[in-house]
Amino acid sequence: MADIPFASIRRVFERAARLASQGTRVINFGIGRPDFDTPEHIKAAAKRALDQGLVHYTPNTGVPDLRQAIADSIQKYKQVAYSPETEIMVTAGGQEAIYLSLRAFLNPGDEILVPDPGYTQFASTIQLAGGKGLPMPMLADDNFRPDLKAAGKLISPHTRGIIVNSPHNPTGAVLDPDQVAEIGRFARTHGLVIFSDEAYDRILFPGADFSSPAALPGMKDRTVIWGSLSKTYAMTGWRVGYLAAPQELIGAAVRVQQNVLLSACSFAQAGAVAALNGPQECVAEMVAEFNRRRKIILDGIALAPGLECPATPRGAFYVFVRHDAAGLDSTGLADYILDNAGVAVVPGTPFGERGEGFLRISYATSQSECQEGMTRIAEVMQELTAGR
Ligand SMILES: Cc1ncc(COP(=O)(O)O)c(C=O)c1O
């Protein structure tokens, strides 16, 4: 474990909490989770499950009703047919899906291409599973799409997979169908499995369409979907996600699960069934609210000297902002903004080396906080860039 880095993103939260405890009213643009409450009908289903005594272990792969609901939802939103009996597994959040599948899939020393910048836990989970992440550049000036030319040069005989994450944390970038198809061809050419992190699949803004590599002709057999209910239904604390993958991989992941968690929480799974099978207006409402906040943040960035948004985010709830503030690296600037504006933002570097020069702003906070936070940031950026 000494080689596994401590999640450095936590540093921001610890500093912000310290400031808040000293009386500063901190606006938090750091946090990577929806601020909404879980919709009432989902909570009611979990409460009912408790009252009905659904308090025991469930199958390692999750309750049949939930596996069916996941398969139905994938069919509806991703147009791919999965067998709920053999190709779906319920996990404790998308993060456990990542861990179980990588632990099941990787042999010691195997390599996986990882988006850089990308979700902080990809590289460390690969490491935890005995493999090695190969940082794959994302092209900031081309909508943060993966640089497959550069990726091709990184490939060795040990490289066995590529991680795709659309909508993308930390940039909000969404891959167009032709880009997904290009990644599919790349994976096939190099004999790679695609690990597709689809945690934000339903948080899409007008003009963006979701497409899964699993839906490409002939690609389902070489794709592993990491799914999550956390972001879609504001259920981060419930810990429900899933793996959708070829039977062989699910079989191996079950063996890992038998030695890690045994099964996901019984009544959380009951809530998840209600989330997937119940009314979906709640999702549309949350996405519409995210979209209003996105506009406030983007307008604010346009008014802040020294900040620029290279690609308009089209999904998730993040903006990845390029900065140019004399003499400060990303960590220095994030600290400066927190200390002088009382706004917590995450420096780009926890997301990978190519995150240097960027800040991640998460707009999982109210419109008025978005507005005030951006006003405060614009003021300190004015001070920092004055006299140029
Ligand atoms: C890209 C991505 N994948 C997976 C996760 C894990 O989420 P959860 O385990 O709550 O599903 C996150 C959380 O922020 C994420 O951003």
The ligand as an SDF file (V2000), in Angstrom:
LIG
                    3D

 16 16  0  0  0  0  0  0  0  0999 V2000
  -15.7010    8.7270  -13.7660 C   0  0  0  0  0  0  0  0  0  0  0  0
  -16.1470    8.1420  -12.4720 C   0  0  0  0  0  0  0  0  0  0  0  0
  -16.2760    6.8310  -12.3750 N   0  0  0  0  0  0  0  0  0  0  0  0
  -16.6750    6.2400  -11.2350 C   0  0  0  0  0  0  0  0  0  0  0  0
  -16.9380    6.9810  -10.1100 C   0  0  0  0  0  0  0  0  0  0  0  0
  -17.3410    6.2660   -8.8690 C   0  0  0  0  0  0  0  0  0  0  0  0
  -18.6140    6.5740   -8.4690 O   0  0  0  0  0  0  0  0  0  0  0  0
  -19.5260    5.5610   -7.6570 P   0  0  0  0  0  0  0  0  0  0  0  0
  -18.6280    4.5440   -7.0480 O   0  0  0  0  0  0  0  0  0  0  0  0
  -20.2250    6.3850   -6.6530 O   0  0  0  0  0  0  0  0  0  0  0  0
  -20.4360    4.9580   -8.6590 O   0  0  0  0  0  0  0  0  0  0  0  0
  -16.8050    8.3770  -10.1590 C   0  0  0  0  0  0  0  0  0  0  0  0
  -17.0480    9.2040   -8.9680 C   0  0  0  0  0  0  0  0  0  0  0  0
  -16.8210   10.3780   -8.9210 O   0  0  0  0  0  0  0  0  0  0  0  0
  -16.3880    8.9760  -11.3700 C   0  0  0  0  0  0  0  0  0  0  0  0
  -16.2550   10.3020  -11.4920 O   0  0  0  0  0  0  0  0  0  0  0  0
  1  2  1  0
  2  3  1  0
  2 15  2  0
  3  4  2  0
  4  5  1  0
  5  6  1  0
  5 12  2  0
  6  7  1  0
  7  8  1  0
  8  9  2  0
  8 10  1  0
  8 11  1  0
 12 13  1  0
 12 15  1  0
 13 14  2  0
 15 16  1  0
M  END
$$$$
